[in-house]
Amino acid sequence: MSSPVSQTPSQTVLYSERLLPALWIWLVVAGISGTFVLAFIPISLTVGIVVAIVAALVLAALLLMSTPRIRVTPETLQVGRAEIERRWIGEVAGFRGEDATQQRGPAMNATAYLCIRGWISPVVKIEITDPADRTPYWLTSTRHPEKLVEALQQTSR
């Protein structure tokens, strides 16, 4: 869900994306919820259906509440709960396919900040240049690595 959205000049959003779960995650939620019908059939089919619906709503709410957002403004970058001033951002690179797998695995630094979702393959690596921050870079999943890199490379820092 990336979209260039404008607000007041100081709050202009250059890029915004929610890392929503993939379709297969929602199918797993439906399957888990459906098992409640089977578990409650000995009591009552109606009770089983009601419990399954409540379970589906609760699981969906938990998934949506835990969905991180990426947000780039002229002054800041927010990835999940982390936020940094853009003046502390160095090199930015997007990766897809095998390169993304490499970044999420063998090439990953254990001290990096990660906002990775298993259902989103592409990633963007964002170098952190703040001398007071021991984090060498942020690595975040994104469905649109080219758009995120472009927003972060805009010179309106």
C-alpha positions as CSV (number, residue, x, y, z in Angstrom):
1,M,0.0,0.0,0.0
2,S,2.5,2.7,-1.0
3,S,1.1,6.1,-1.7
4,P,2.5,9.6,-1.9
5,V,0.3,11.5,0.4
6,S,0.6,15.2,1.1
7,Q,-0.3,16.9,4.4
8,T,0.9,20.3,5.7
9,P,4.3,21.3,4.2
10,S,6.3,20.2,7.3
11,Q,4.5,16.9,7.5
12,T,4.6,15.9,3.8
13,V,4.7,12.2,3.4
14,L,7.0,11.2,0.6
15,Y,6.4,7.5,0.9
16,S,4.1,5.4,3.1
17,E,3.6,1.6,3.2
18,R,2.0,-0.9,5.5
19,L,3.6,-4.3,5.6
20,L,0.2,-6.1,5.5
21,P,0.1,-9.9,5.7
22,A,0.0,-11.8,2.5
23,L,-3.1,-13.7,1.4
24,W,-1.7,-17.0,2.6
25,I,-1.5,-15.6,6.2
26,W,-5.2,-14.7,6.0
27,L,-5.9,-18.3,4.8
28,V,-4.0,-19.6,7.8
29,V,-6.2,-17.4,10.1
30,A,-9.3,-18.7,8.4
31,G,-8.1,-22.3,8.9
32,I,-7.2,-21.8,12.5
33,S,-10.6,-20.2,13.1
34,G,-12.3,-23.1,11.4
35,T,-10.8,-25.6,13.7
36,F,-12.8,-24.0,16.5
37,V,-16.0,-25.2,14.8
38,L,-14.6,-28.8,15.0
39,A,-13.6,-28.4,18.6
40,F,-17.0,-27.1,19.7
41,I,-19.2,-29.4,17.6
42,P,-19.6,-31.8,20.6
43,I,-21.1,-28.9,22.6
44,S,-23.1,-27.2,19.8
45,L,-22.6,-26.3,16.1
46,T,-23.9,-22.8,16.8
47,V,-21.4,-22.3,19.7
48,G,-18.6,-23.6,17.4
49,I,-19.5,-21.1,14.6
50,V,-19.7,-18.2,17.1
51,V,-16.4,-19.1,18.6
52,A,-14.8,-19.4,15.2
53,I,-16.1,-16.0,14.1
54,V,-14.8,-14.4,17.4
55,A,-11.5,-16.2,16.9
56,A,-11.2,-14.9,13.3
57,L,-12.0,-11.4,14.4
58,V,-9.5,-11.5,17.3
59,L,-6.7,-13.0,15.1
60,A,-7.4,-10.4,12.3
61,A,-7.3,-7.6,14.8
62,L,-4.0,-8.8,16.3
63,L,-2.5,-9.2,12.8
64,L,-3.5,-5.7,11.8
65,M,-2.4,-4.1,15.1
66,S,1.1,-5.6,14.7
67,T,1.5,-4.6,11.1
68,P,4.4,-2.2,10.9
69,R,4.4,1.0,8.7
70,I,7.2,2.6,6.7
71,R,6.9,6.3,6.5
72,V,9.3,8.8,4.9
73,T,8.9,12.6,5.4
74,P,11.4,15.3,4.4
75,E,12.8,15.2,8.0
76,T,12.3,11.6,9.2
77,L,12.2,8.0,8.4
78,Q,9.9,5.7,10.5
79,V,10.1,1.9,10.1
80,G,7.8,0.1,12.6
81,R,8.4,1.6,16.0
82,A,11.8,3.0,15.1
83,E,12.3,6.6,13.8
84,I,15.4,8.5,12.8
85,E,16.1,11.9,11.3
86,R,17.0,11.6,7.7
87,R,20.2,13.6,8.1
88,W,21.6,10.4,9.7
89,I,20.8,8.2,6.7
90,G,23.7,7.2,4.4
91,E,23.7,4.8,1.5
92,V,20.4,3.2,0.6
93,A,20.0,0.1,-1.5
94,G,17.0,-2.1,-2.5
95,F,17.3,-5.8,-3.1
96,R,15.1,-8.4,-4.7
97,G,15.3,-12.2,-5.3
98,E,18.5,-13.9,-4.3
99,D,20.2,-10.6,-3.3
100,A,17.4,-10.0,-0.8
101,T,17.8,-13.5,0.6
102,Q,21.5,-12.8,1.0
103,Q,20.8,-9.6,2.9
104,R,18.3,-11.3,5.2
105,G,20.8,-14.2,5.8
106,P,24.5,-14.6,5.3
107,A,25.2,-10.9,4.7
108,M,23.3,-9.7,7.7
109,N,25.0,-7.9,10.5
110,A,23.7,-9.1,13.9
111,T,23.6,-5.5,15.3
112,A,21.4,-4.2,12.5
113,Y,17.8,-3.0,13.1
114,L,15.4,-5.4,11.4
115,C,11.8,-5.0,10.3
116,I,11.4,-8.1,8.2
117,R,8.2,-9.9,7.3
118,G,8.6,-13.4,5.9
119,W,5.8,-12.9,3.4
120,I,7.5,-9.9,1.8
121,S,10.7,-10.9,-0.1
122,P,12.2,-7.6,-1.2
123,V,14.3,-5.6,1.3
124,V,15.9,-2.2,1.6
125,K,19.2,-1.6,3.4
126,I,19.5,1.9,5.0
127,E,22.9,2.9,6.3
128,I,22.9,4.8,9.6
129,T,25.6,7.4,9.9
130,D,24.8,8.8,13.4
131,P,28.1,8.4,15.4
132,A,26.1,7.9,18.7
133,D,24.1,5.0,17.2
134,R,25.8,1.6,17.2
135,T,23.3,0.3,14.6
136,P,25.2,0.1,11.3
137,Y,22.0,-0.1,9.2
138,W,18.3,-0.8,9.1
139,L,17.0,-3.7,7.0
140,T,13.3,-3.5,6.2
141,S,11.0,-5.6,4.1
142,T,9.0,-3.6,1.5
143,R,6.9,-4.5,-1.5
144,H,8.3,-1.5,-3.4
145,P,12.0,-1.2,-2.8
146,E,12.6,1.1,-5.8
147,K,10.0,3.6,-4.6
148,L,11.3,3.5,-1.0
149,V,14.9,4.0,-2.2
150,E,13.8,6.9,-4.4
151,A,12.0,8.6,-1.5
152,L,15.0,8.2,0.7
153,Q,17.4,9.6,-1.9
154,Q,15.4,12.8,-2.5
155,T,17.6,15.7,-1.5
156,S,15.0,17.5,0.6
157,R,16.8,16.3,3.8
